[in-house]
Amino acid sequence: MHPCGNDSAAQIALDTSVGNDETYMRLALDLARRGRGRTSPNPMVGAVVVRDGRIVGRGFHERAGGPHAEVVALREAGEAARGATLYVSLEPCCHTGRTGPCTEAILEAGVARVVAAMKDPNPLVAGRGLERLRRAGLEVAVGVLEKEAARLNEAFCKYITTRLPFVVMKVAMTLDGKIATRTGASRWITGPEARAYVHVLRDTCDAVLVGIGTVLADDPALTVRLPEGGRDPVRVVLDSRARLPETARVLTGGSPAPTIVAVTGSAPAGRVRRLEEAGAQVVVLPEQDGRVSLPALLEELGRREITSVLVEGGATVHAAALAAGVVDKVVWFVAPRIFGGREAPGPVGGPGVTDPAAALAVEDVEVTRYGPDICIEGYVRGRLPV
């Protein structure tokens, strides 16, 4: 069995055939994806060593603090790495962090050519790794499948350049734009396939954020429930007045993931103390329009090396996040169901725009089917009016 997975003989034969740079880089990206949700605050990286048209080494970064993809692949290649080409989905590092610099391992292995999908946006690297290899006499190329590589590590790219997490807003609504009935009932709008994908999102994001209204109405555990298990994200509750019950499942569910409760200075000291005694990590943040300042919260989460946040709020939280301009991406489920009702809530509250031309744009849209439900994913540019 290959150390990076259980490959069939047919797959090995396919992977080790002669191919061009894009073919090998695509394999490096596939390897990188195996680290999804486990490498933060590091990027996902995959590497492939090719000599004389055959793959002699493969590796990916499994977890922060573990060996980098290049090192894993070079170890597998051994002496076959001499004179070989190394394909890597991100520029090799040239500094000492949790591990040593990959550039030196590459030089020691005797690699002749390095192909990187993209430069590392980390200011500590930012082209210096590739330049180190060029100065040592290696042939270096960069930009092969660059767009795919940047999309794969979009959370890392934002975090490492701004120290702010990448924010994904998840919405589930009916065909007529409702997130609950007029009585507040919302289970379930989408089918099991869509709900399973939400658990994949939780598994791959560092944190999941909800408002106190959602907790009081639904008492969610905000854990990952996938057939193969998963990693629970940090739970973050927006709770300006510290109303979270000590019996809430985000505190009593037995998850190893911490729960952060974001309050303002107006939260009663006694309530804050009781939440801390119940196991919550309470952070006091500035107030904005009577609520916790979302930009201040994201700065705090960035200081904690949380690189990605999944927002699973109601209409009020969604509106606040879009008005604050902190949402990078939306994952918007539309179920073929109709609730009706003038009083049934929609997915985004607040005043909204008055002119259709001022609508917030969602770009680079991708549409996927999950069972009967449609999922629209895209990137947000700008913000809604307050």
N, C-alpha and C positions, 0 to 999 in steps of 0.2 A: 504493500500500500504506500502511496506517495504521502510524505509527511504533511502535505497541504490538503489532503482529502482522499477520499476513496475513489480513485480513478479506475475505470474499466480499461481493459487492454485496448479496445477500440479508441477510447478517448486519448490514451497515451500516444497511440500511433498518430492520431490526428494532431495532437499538440506538438509533437516532435518533428513534424514534417517541415520541409523548407518553406519559409514564408517571408513576407516583406516586413518593414518596420511596423506598419499598422497592425498586422496580424499579431505580432509578438506583444505590441503595446496593449492591444485589446485583451490579451491574456493577462498581462500585468494588472490591468484595471479590474478584471474579473477576480483576480487574487486579492486585490486591495479590498474589494467589497466584503470579503470574508471577515474583515475586522470591523464591520459596521457596528456602531454602538459600543465598541469595546476599547477604542484607542484614545478617546478624549482625555486630556486636551490636545493630544497629538493628532495628526492627520491619518487617514487610511492610505496605506502605501503597499503596492505590490511590485515585485521584481522578478525578472526572468533573465537567465544567463544562456546565451546561444553561442555555440561554437560549431563551425563547419555545417551550418544549417540544421543543427540538432539542439534541442533544449537539454542542458546539462545541470541546470539548477533553477529552482523556483522558491519563492518565499513571500510572505506578507507579514505586516506588522500586526501582531495579535492583540497587544495591550500596551498601554502606557507603562514605561519602565522596562518592557521586554525588548529583545533584540529587534533592530529595524529590518525591514524587508530585504534590503541589499545584503546585510550580513547573513541572514538565513539562506538566501539564494546562493551566496558565494560559498558558504560552508558546505552546502549540498554539492556544489560543483567541484570543490576541491581543486586539484591540479588542472582540471579541465577548464578552469576560468582563465588560465593564461592564454592571452591572445584572443579571448572571446569578446562578444558584445553583451553589455548589460543594458537591459531595458527596464526602466523604472518609472513609475507613474508620477513621481514628484522628484524634483532636484535633490540629489544627495546632500545631507547636512555636512557642514564643515566646522561645527562648533561642538563643544562638549556640554550636553544637557544631562538627561537621565542616563544616557549612554554615550559612548565615544563617537567621534566624527566618522561618518560613513565614507567620506572621501579617502581617508587614510586606509580603511579596510579595502577599498577598491584598488588603490595603488599597490598595496601589499599583495593582493591576489593576482596582479599582473594583467588585469583587463585592458584590452586595447582600445575599445570604443564604448562610449556611454550614450544612450539615447534616453532623454527625459521627456515626459509629456508636457511638463510646465515648470517654470521657475517656482521656487518656494517663496510664498509671500511673506514669510517670517523675516522681519528686518535683520535678524542675526545671520540669515543666509542670503536671500534676495540676489541670486546670481553668483555669489562668492564660491559656492560649492562647485559649480560648473567651471568657473574661472580657475579654481585650484587644479582641477583635472586637466584643463587645457594647458596650463603652465607646465604641468608634468609630462606633456607630450601626448596625451590621449586625444583621440578624435571624439568630439562632442557635438551632439545634435539636440535641439530642444524644440518643442512645439508639435510633436506627433500626438494627435487626438487631444489637443490642449483643452478644447471646449468640454469634452467629456470628463477629463480629469478635474477641471475646475468645478464642474457641477457636482461631481462625486464628493468633493471636499469643500462645498460651499459654506458649511458652518465653520470649519477651520479657517478658511480664507477671511471670513468676516472677523472672527474672534481674534486672530493673530495680528490683524492690522488695526483693530479698533478697541480690543479688549471688551467687546460687547457680544453677548450671545446672538446667534442666528435665531430668529423668531418665526415659527410656523403656526398659523392659526387654522384650527380644524373646525369645520362647520358641517352639521347634518341638518338638512331641511327637506320639507315636502315639496312636491311639484308646485304648490301654490305659495311657497316661501314661508312656511311656518316651522319653528323649532320646537313647538309644543302646542297642545290644544288650548282652548280658552281657559281650561281648569288647571293648566300647568303640567299635565301629563306628557311625557316625552319618550317613554320606553315602549317599543323601540320604533324609531323612525326608519332606520336603515336595517338591512338584512344581516345575517351572520357573516357573509363574506366581507362586507364593508367594515363591520365591527372588528373582525379579525385583523384587517389592515390597520385600524386605529391602534391595536395592540402592538403591531409591528412598529408603528411610529413611536409609541411610548418606549419600546425596547431600544430604539436607536437614538432617541433624544435624551439629553442629560437631565432635563427637568420637564415637568408638566405643571401648568399654571391654571388655576380656576379662581373664581370669585367666591366670596362667602355665601352668596345667594345660591350658587350651585350646590355647595356643601350642605346648607340648611335644607334645601329642597330634596336632594337625591342621596346624600351621605355616601358619595363614591369612595372606593378604596384607592383609585388611581394607580393600580398595580398592573403588571403585565401578565396576561393569562393566555399563553400560547401553548399548543400541544407539546412543543419541545422545551417549554420553560421560558426563561427570559430574565432580563435585568430590570428591576423596578427603577423608574426615574425618581429623582428628588421631587417631592410634592411641594408645590408653592401655593399658598392660599392668600389671596388679597382680602384683608380683613381689617379695615381701618380702625374699627372700634373693639377689636379682639372679642368677637361674638362666637368664635368657633367653640363648640361644646368639647369638653375634655373626653367625651365618649365617642367622638367622631371616628369613623373608620380610618381616616388618614393618620390618626394617632394610636389607635388600638388594634389595627389589623395585623400586626406582627411582621410587617415588611421591614427588611433591613435598611431600606432607603429612608433618609431623614425627611422630616416635614418642616418646611420654613413657613412661618406665619408672618406676613408683612403687615405691620400696623403703622398708625401715625401717632404723633404725640398726644392726640386726644383720647387714645385708648386708656381705659381705667387701669391703674397700676396693679390692682388686685387681680383683674382678669389676665393681665400679662403674666403675672407671677404664677397663676394656676396653670396656664398653658405651658409655661416652661417646666413646671413640676410634672406635667403630663407627658413631657418628652419633646415638645415643640421647640424649634429654634426660632425665637421671636426676634425680628429686626424692626427697629423703629426708623421710619423713613419720612421724608418731607411730604407734605400734603399738597395735592393739586386738585382744585375744584371739589374739595371735600373728600377726596379719595387718595389712596396711596399713589404717589408719583411713579408711573411706570418707567420713565427714563432712569429715575434714581434706583428703582428696583433692579433694572437690568445692569446698571453699573455695579451694584452689590453682587449680583449673581456672577458677573464677569470676574470680580475679585476672587470669587470662590472657584474659579476655573470651570464654570458651567458654560459650555460653548454653544448649546442649543436648547431652546425652550419650545415646547408644544403648548399652545394656548387652547384650552378646552372650556371656554367661558360661555356665558349667556350673552344676550344682546347688549347688556351694559358694558361688560368687559370687552367684547368685540369692538364696540364703538369707541371706548376709551383707548384701546390699543391702536386702532386705525387713526384716531384723531391725534394721538401722540406720535404717529409716524414710525412706530417701532416694529411693525409687521413686515417681514421680508417676503414671506411666501404664504399662500393660502392652499389648503386642501379642503375642497368644498364638495360635499356629497349631496346629491339630489336624488331623493327616493320617489318612485312613481306612485305616490300616495297624495291624497288631498284631504286636509283637515278642515279648511274653511274657517269662518269666524272672524269678524272684525277685530275682536279682542285677543285673538290668538297671536302670540308674539312672533316677530320675524327675527332673523339672525343678527341684525345690526341695529342698535338703538341710536340715541342721540338725535340732533336736529337734522342731519343729512344735508345734502346739497339742494339748492333751489333751482339750479340750472343744469339740465342733463349734460351740458358740455363740460361741467365741472366735476363729473363723475370720476371717482378714483379708478385708474386703469390697472388691469391685471394683464401681464404680458407673458410671452413664452409659454403659452397655455398647452397643457397636455390633458387629454381626456381618456379615461380608463373605465371599463365596466367591472364592477364587483357584484356578481350575481345580477339582480334586477336594477341595482343602483348605478348611477353615473358619478364618477369622481373627476372633478375639474381641479387641476393643479396649475398654479401660475405664480408669478412674481409681482409684488406690489410696488408701485412707484408713486411716491408722494404720500399725502395724508388727507383725511376727511376734515371738514371744518368742525371746530369745537362747538 
